[in-house]
Amino acid sequence: MTRRPPLSANKQPTRQTTRRDRRAAEREDRFVSAREQRRARATSSGGSGGSWLNTKTIMIGATVIGLLIVAFVAVNQLGGRVSGTFADPGITYPVALVDGAAIGKADAPVTLEVWEDFQCPVCARHSMSVEPILVERYVKPGTLRIVHRDLAFLGRGTPDESEVAASGAACANRQGKYWDYSHWIYNNQDGENAGGFRPERVKAIAEAAGLDVTGWDACVADPAVLAEVRASTQTGVGLGVSSTPTMFLNGTLLNPPGLKSADDLGALIEQAVAASASPAP
C-alpha cells in the first residue's frame, strides 16, 4: 500500500518577484489593454469587419475601377461609336459657289475632278487640308471648278461601308448638303471596314452635319441610290481609277494618283490656265 505524502509536501515555495518581473508584467498589461481598445474601436465603427478597408469595400472599389477602365478603352477604341459625338470639321464653302457635288463657276477655265472613297484616309487629307486652300486660291477668283466623284471599292462585307457612305452623300446632295456631309464624314473616319461607317453611325454624322434625317432615311433606303453609287464606281474603274484619290485636270489623268500638295496642284492649275489662254495654232 502506497502511502500519501503529507499535504505540506504539495505546497510550492512562494517566489519573490524582482523588479524585472514587475516591469515585464506591466508591459504585457499595456499590450493587452491597447489590443482591447483597438478591437473596441473596430467594433464601434462597423461591427465585424467594420473598418472601411474591409473585403466588401475592396470588392466594390475593384468593380468600379474595372468599369472605368472598360469605359475608357471603349471610348478610345470606338470613338464616336460610343460617345455619340463627332468632330466638327469647321469648313464652310460659299453657298453661291456650291453646285451639287461641285464647287466653282461652271465657266471656270480649269476643272479638277476628284475620284474618292469616303473610307480612304488619304482622300480625307485631300478634302480637309488641300482642297480648302484650292478653294481660296483658285475657286473663289473663278479660275477653278472642283467636281467630286464618289465611288466605293474599299468596302468589304455587308453592309459595304464605302457604299453606305457614298449613298449618304448622294442623298445629302439631294438636300443641297453634299459638301457639309462630305466634310463631316471625312473628319469622322474611324478605320476602314471596322464599323465606323455602319448605317446608324453614318446617319448620326449626317444629322450632325445638319441634314433632315427623315428625308435622308427615305432616300438611302431607295435601291436606285445604291445603283447610282455602283454605276459611278464602274465609271471610275472604266476610266482607270484603281486607287484613291485619283484626279483629272481638264480631262487629263494626273499621274501618279494619290495625295498632292496645294502648291503642286496650284502649279498644274496655273499651267492649265496658261494653256487655255494661249491661242490655238
MIMAR-99591 format. One record per residue (C-alpha): residue in one letter; chain; y, x, z. Coordinates in steps of 0.001 Angstrom, whole numbers. Each point is the difference from the previous one (the first is absolute). Layout:
N
+------+------+---------+---------+---------+
! code ! unit !       v !       u !       w !
+------+------+---------+---------+---------+
!    A !    A !       Y !       X !       Z !
...
+------+------+---------+---------+---------+
This chain:
281
+------+------+---------+---------+---------+
! code ! unit !       v !       u !       w !
+------+------+---------+---------+---------+
!    M !    A !       0 !       0 !       0 !
!    T !    A !    3312 !    1333 !   -1130 !
!    R !    A !    2651 !      82 !    2606 !
!    R !    A !    3538 !   -1324 !    -842 !
!    P !    A !    2629 !    2602 !     605 !
!    P !    A !    2636 !    -829 !    2539 !
!    L !    A !    2964 !   -2032 !   -1293 !
!    S !    A !    2335 !    2788 !     738 !
!    A !    A !   -1694 !    2071 !   -2646 !
!    N !    A !    1320 !   -2279 !   -2907 !
!    K !    A !    3624 !     484 !     856 !
!    Q !    A !    1990 !    2393 !   -2246 !
!    P !    A !    2466 !    2257 !    1657 !
!    T !    A !    3612 !   -1052 !    -445 !
!    R !    A !    1715 !    2081 !   -2763 !
!    Q !    A !    3409 !    1410 !     627 !
!    T !    A !    2335 !    -780 !   -3039 !
!    T !    A !    2162 !    2799 !   -1264 !
!    R !    A !    3479 !    -148 !   -1510 !
!    R !    A !   -1501 !     602 !   -3449 !
!    D !    A !   -2325 !   -2989 !     424 !
!    R !    A !    2864 !   -2227 !    1036 !
!    R !    A !    2077 !    1017 !   -3036 !
!    A !    A !   -2917 !    -668 !   -2353 !
!    A !    A !    -458 !   -3426 !    1518 !
!    E !    A !    3704 !    -760 !    -427 !
!    R !    A !    -122 !    1019 !   -3667 !
!    E !    A !   -2987 !   -2259 !    -596 !
!    D !    A !    1788 !   -2893 !    1693 !
!    R !    A !    3065 !     468 !   -2208 !
!    F !    A !   -2172 !     126 !   -3170 !
!    V !    A !   -1829 !   -3184 !     943 !
!    S !    A !    3273 !   -1737 !     836 !
!    A !    A !    1597 !     955 !   -3345 !
!    R !    A !   -3079 !   -1157 !   -1908 !
!    E !    A !      97 !   -3363 !    1730 !
!    Q !    A !    3704 !    -393 !    -787 !
!    R !    A !    -649 !     692 !   -3705 !
!    R !    A !   -2754 !   -2595 !     -79 !
!    A !    A !    2242 !   -2518 !    1689 !
!    R !    A !    2794 !     558 !   -2563 !
!    A !    A !   -2423 !    -326 !   -2922 !
!    T !    A !   -1377 !   -3233 !    1403 !
!    S !    A !    3441 !   -1490 !     582 !
!    S !    A !    1125 !     817 !   -3605 !
!    G !    A !   -2787 !   -1873 !   -1743 !
!    G !    A !   -3246 !    -197 !    1807 !
!    S !    A !   -3006 !    1849 !   -1357 !
!    G !    A !    1326 !    2267 !   -2731 !
!    G !    A !    3507 !   -1198 !     880 !
!    S !    A !    1627 !    3154 !   -1311 !
!    W !    A !    1837 !    -643 !   -3288 !
!    L !    A !   -2082 !    2801 !   -1553 !
!    N !    A !   -3313 !   -1809 !     240 !
!    T !    A !   -2708 !    -596 !   -2597 !
!    K !    A !    1434 !   -3343 !   -1143 !
!    T !    A !    3479 !    1441 !    -493 !
!    I !    A !   -1362 !    2981 !   -1942 !
!    M !    A !   -2009 !   -2300 !   -2295 !
!    I !    A !    3035 !   -2202 !    -713 !
!    G !    A !    2153 !    3043 !    -703 !
!    A !    A !   -2593 !    1462 !   -2352 !
!    T !    A !    -246 !   -3293 !   -1875 !
!    V !    A !    3769 !    -245 !    -444 !
!    I !    A !     221 !    3607 !   -1218 !
!    G !    A !   -2844 !    -642 !   -2436 !
!    L !    A !    1738 !   -3046 !   -1453 !
!    L !    A !    3245 !    1939 !    -404 !
!    I !    A !   -1819 !    2798 !   -1835 !
!    V !    A !   -1693 !   -2490 !   -2339 !
!    A !    A !    3322 !   -1715 !    -730 !
!    F !    A !    1723 !    3328 !    -648 !
!    V !    A !   -2688 !    1167 !   -2417 !
!    A !    A !     -49 !   -3372 !   -1779 !
!    V !    A !    3750 !     -57 !    -508 !
!    N !    A !      74 !    3571 !   -1303 !
!    Q !    A !   -2985 !    -458 !   -2299 !
!    L !    A !     733 !   -3491 !   -1253 !
!    G !    A !    3787 !     -10 !      96 !
!    G !    A !    1422 !   -3301 !   -1185 !
!    R !    A !   -3489 !   -1517 !    -116 !
!    V !    A !      88 !    -229 !    3780 !
!    S !    A !    3666 !    -129 !     849 !
!    G !    A !    1016 !   -2432 !   -2732 !
!    T !    A !    3190 !    2000 !    -544 !
!    F !    A !     948 !    1912 !   -3127 !
!    A !    A !    2418 !    2770 !    -906 !
!    D !    A !    3128 !   -1197 !   -1787 !
!    P !    A !     510 !    2102 !   -3167 !
!    G !    A !    3752 !    -421 !     212 !
!    I !    A !     447 !     -43 !   -3797 !
!    T !    A !    2043 !   -2674 !   -1755 !
!    Y !    A !     798 !     -18 !   -3699 !
!    P !    A !    2997 !   -1845 !   -1514 !
!    V !    A !   -1076 !   -3546 !    -881 !
!    A !    A !    2025 !     117 !   -3220 !
!    L !    A !   -2156 !    2864 !   -1285 !
!    V !    A !   -3377 !   -1486 !     944 !
!    D !    A !   -1952 !   -1613 !   -2805 !
!    G !    A !   -3449 !    -953 !    1261 !
!    A !    A !   -2077 !    3171 !     313 !
!    A !    A !    2750 !    1947 !   -1768 !
!    I !    A !    3341 !    1286 !    1182 !
!    G !    A !    2855 !    1034 !   -2243 !
!    K !    A !    1819 !   -1317 !   -3055 !
!    A !    A !   -2148 !   -1244 !   -2820 !
!    D !    A !    2024 !    2066 !   -2490 !
!    A !    A !    -193 !    3260 !    1981 !
!    P !    A !    -654 !    2932 !   -2374 !
!    V !    A !   -2950 !    1252 !    2052 !
!    T !    A !   -2954 !   -1937 !    1393 !
!    L !    A !   -2387 !    1455 !    2563 !
!    E !    A !   -3310 !   -1872 !     324 !
!    V !    A !   -1898 !     780 !    3186 !
!    W !    A !   -3682 !    -914 !     291 !
!    E !    A !   -1025 !    -161 !    3650 !
!    D !    A !   -2706 !   -1213 !    2352 !
!    F !    A !    1288 !   -1321 !    3332 !
!    Q !    A !   -2724 !    1898 !    1859 !
!    C !    A !    1114 !    3319 !   -1500 !
!    P !    A !    1872 !    2135 !    2600 !
!    V !    A !    1670 !    2088 !   -2729 !
!    C !    A !    1298 !   -3208 !   -1589 !
!    A !    A !    1486 !    -903 !    3367 !
!    R !    A !    1790 !    3349 !     130 !
!    H !    A !    1429 !    -565 !   -3482 !
!    S !    A !    1142 !   -3564 !     723 !
!    M !    A !    1415 !     740 !    3438 !
!    S !    A !    1506 !    3476 !    -483 !
!    V !    A !     573 !     764 !   -3686 !
!    E !    A !     784 !   -3380 !   -1526 !
!    P !    A !    2989 !    -865 !    2248 !
!    I !    A !    1664 !    3227 !   -1150 !
!    L !    A !    -585 !    -926 !   -3646 !
!    V !    A !    1498 !   -3426 !     649 !
!    E !    A !    3170 !    1554 !    1413 !
!    R !    A !     358 !    2689 !   -2654 !
!    Y !    A !   -1101 !   -1781 !   -3148 !
!    V !    A !    -752 !   -3705 !     446 !
!    K !    A !    3307 !   -1049 !    1537 !
!    P !    A !    2084 !    1809 !   -2658 !
!    G !    A !   -2025 !   -1781 !   -2713 !
!    T !    A !   -1892 !    3020 !   -1321 !
!    L !    A !   -3520 !    -885 !    1167 !
!    R !    A !   -2249 !   -3029 !     289 !
!    I !    A !   -3107 !     307 !    2185 !
!    V !    A !   -3002 !   -2245 !    -614 !
!    H !    A !   -2944 !    -206 !    2394 !
!    R !    A !   -3487 !    -627 !   -1331 !
!    D !    A !   -2423 !    -800 !    2802 !
!    L !    A !   -3682 !     635 !    -540 !
!    A !    A !   -3059 !      55 !    2215 !
!    F !    A !   -2650 !    2627 !    -412 !
!    L !    A !    -129 !    1651 !    3445 !
!    G !    A !   -1524 !   -3049 !    1685 !
!    R !    A !   -3609 !    -130 !    1142 !
!    G !    A !   -2125 !   -2854 !    1271 !
!    T !    A !     914 !   -3609 !     645 !
!    P !    A !    2787 !    -779 !     384 !
!    D !    A !    1401 !    2705 !   -2242 !
!    E !    A !    3060 !    1126 !    1957 !
!    S !    A !    1821 !    1307 !   -3078 !
!    E !    A !    -439 !   -3390 !   -1679 !
!    V !    A !    1124 !   -1787 !    3181 !
!    A !    A !    3221 !    2032 !     171 !
!    A !    A !     702 !    -254 !   -3739 !
!    S !    A !    -622 !   -3757 !       7 !
!    G !    A !    2459 !    -271 !    2866 !
!    A !    A !    2552 !    1913 !   -2075 !
!    A !    A !    -438 !   -2396 !   -2935 !
!    C !    A !     627 !   -2933 !    2328 !
!    A !    A !    2973 !    1741 !    1614 !
!    N !    A !    1411 !     428 !   -3507 !
!    R !    A !    -158 !   -3768 !    -484 !
!    Q !    A !    2283 !    -344 !    3024 !
!    G !    A !    2407 !    2691 !   -1194 !
!    K !    A !   -1182 !    2262 !    2830 !
!    Y !    A !   -2018 !    2592 !   -1886 !
!    W !    A !    1963 !    3045 !    1147 !
!    D !    A !     233 !   -1119 !    3622 !
!    Y !    A !   -3746 !    -617 !      65 !
!    S !    A !    -863 !    3258 !   -1721 !
!    H !    A !    2129 !    2074 !    2399 !
!    W !    A !   -1493 !   -1690 !    3049 !
!    I !    A !   -3532 !     446 !   -1332 !
!    Y !    A !     481 !    3681 !    -821 !
!    N !    A !    1684 !     670 !    3328 !
!    N !    A !   -2922 !   -1526 !    1895 !
!    Q !    A !   -3008 !    1541 !   -1695 !
!    D !    A !   -2881 !     540 !    2401 !
!    G !    A !   -2593 !    2056 !   -1833 !
!    E !    A !   -1922 !    -727 !   -3176 !
!    N !    A !   -2681 !   -2697 !     152 !
!    A !    A !     130 !       9 !    3791 !
!    G !    A !    1228 !   -3548 !     620 !
!    G !    A !    3700 !     814 !    -178 !
!    F !    A !     459 !   -2380 !   -2925 !
!    R !    A !   -2443 !   -2698 !     944 !
!    P !    A !    1380 !   -3465 !    -882 !
!    E !    A !    1271 !   -1016 !    3441 !
!    R !    A !    1852 !    3288 !     521 !
!    V !    A !    1571 !    -120 !   -3465 !
!    K !    A !    1134 !   -3551 !     751 !
!    A !    A !    1618 !    1183 !    3240 !
!    I !    A !    1788 !    2791 !   -1874 !
!    A !    A !    1179 !   -2498 !   -2634 !
!    E !    A !    1433 !   -2172 !    2754 !
!    A !    A !    1756 !    3022 !    1526 !
!    A !    A !    1470 !     704 !   -3451 !
!    G !    A !    1604 !   -3453 !      -2 !
!    L !    A !   -2357 !   -1926 !   -2263 !
!    D !    A !    -756 !   -3697 !     306 !
!    V !    A !   -3622 !     469 !    1028 !
!    T !    A !    -940 !   -3650 !    -594 !
!    G !    A !     802 !     282 !   -3692 !
!    W !    A !   -1326 !    3559 !     -51 !
!    D !    A !   -3346 !   -1169 !    1431 !
!    A !    A !    -393 !   -2584 !   -2739 !
!    C !    A !     907 !    2581 !   -2617 !
!    V !    A !   -2485 !    2693 !    1061 !
!    A !    A !   -2752 !   -2628 !     140 !
!    D !    A !     515 !    -726 !   -3704 !
!    P !    A !   -2738 !    1728 !   -2050 !
!    A !    A !    2509 !     517 !   -2803 !
!    V !    A !    1909 !    2494 !    2172 !
!    L !    A !   -3043 !    2206 !     523 !
!    A !    A !    -735 !    -238 !   -3717 !
!    E !    A !    3543 !    1216 !    -642 !
!    V !    A !    -509 !    3011 !    2277 !
!    R !    A !   -3282 !     900 !   -1671 !
!    A !    A !    1528 !    -332 !   -3456 !
!    S !    A !    2842 !    2337 !    1010 !
!    T !    A !   -2547 !    2503 !    1300 !
!    Q !    A !   -1904 !     -54 !   -3289 !
!    T !    A !    3235 !     463 !   -1929 !
!    G !    A !     844 !    3065 !    2050 !
!    V !    A !   -3448 !    1483 !    -473 !
!    G !    A !     322 !    -623 !   -3721 !
!    L !    A !    3251 !    1988 !     -24 !
!    G !    A !   -1702 !    2945 !    1656 !
!    V !    A !     945 !    -677 !    3604 !
!    S !    A !   -2724 !    1655 !    2061 !
!    S !    A !    1921 !     921 !    3150 !
!    T !    A !    3062 !   -1216 !    1819 !
!    P !    A !    2882 !     192 !    -279 !
!    T !    A !      70 !     338 !   -3791 !
!    M !    A !    3383 !    -242 !   -1732 !
!    F !    A !    1251 !    -630 !   -3497 !
!    L !    A !    3551 !     931 !    -950 !
!    N !    A !    1195 !   -1971 !   -3010 !
!    G !    A !   -3643 !    -514 !    -902 !
!    T !    A !   -1023 !    3648 !     315 !
!    L !    A !   -2670 !     865 !    2563 !
!    L !    A !    1249 !    2531 !    2540 !
!    N !    A !   -2650 !    2626 !     556 !
!    P !    A !   -1367 !     897 !    2378 !
!    P !    A !     -54 !   -3315 !    1883 !
!    G !    A !     816 !     -83 !    3678 !
!    L !    A !    3017 !     424 !    2232 !
!    K !    A !    3146 !    1512 !   -1501 !
!    S !    A !    3226 !     783 !    1790 !
!    A !    A !    3184 !   -1938 !    -638 !
!    D !    A !    1532 !    3151 !   -1482 !
!    D !    A !   -2899 !     546 !   -2407 !
!    L !    A !      83 !   -3623 !   -1118 !
!    G !    A !    3782 !     165 !    -199 !
!    A !    A !    -195 !    2912 !   -2425 !
!    L !    A !   -2408 !   -1933 !   -2208 !
!    I !    A !    2187 !   -3114 !     169 !
!    E !    A !    3064 !    1979 !   -1064 !
!    Q !    A !   -1920 !    1560 !   -2887 !
!    A !    A !   -1039 !   -3499 !   -1108 !
!    V !    A !    3606 !   -1198 !     226 !
!    A !    A !    1153 !    2929 !   -2133 !
!    A !    A !   -2755 !    -678 !   -2525 !
!    S !    A !     932 !   -3664 !    -258 !
!    A !    A !    3671 !     926 !    -577 !
!    S !    A !    -776 !    2470 !   -2775 !
!    P !    A !     426 !   -1388 !   -3518 !
!    A !    A !   -3187 !    -465 !   -1919 !
!    P !    A !    -597 !    2715 !   -2641 !
+------+------+---------+---------+---------+
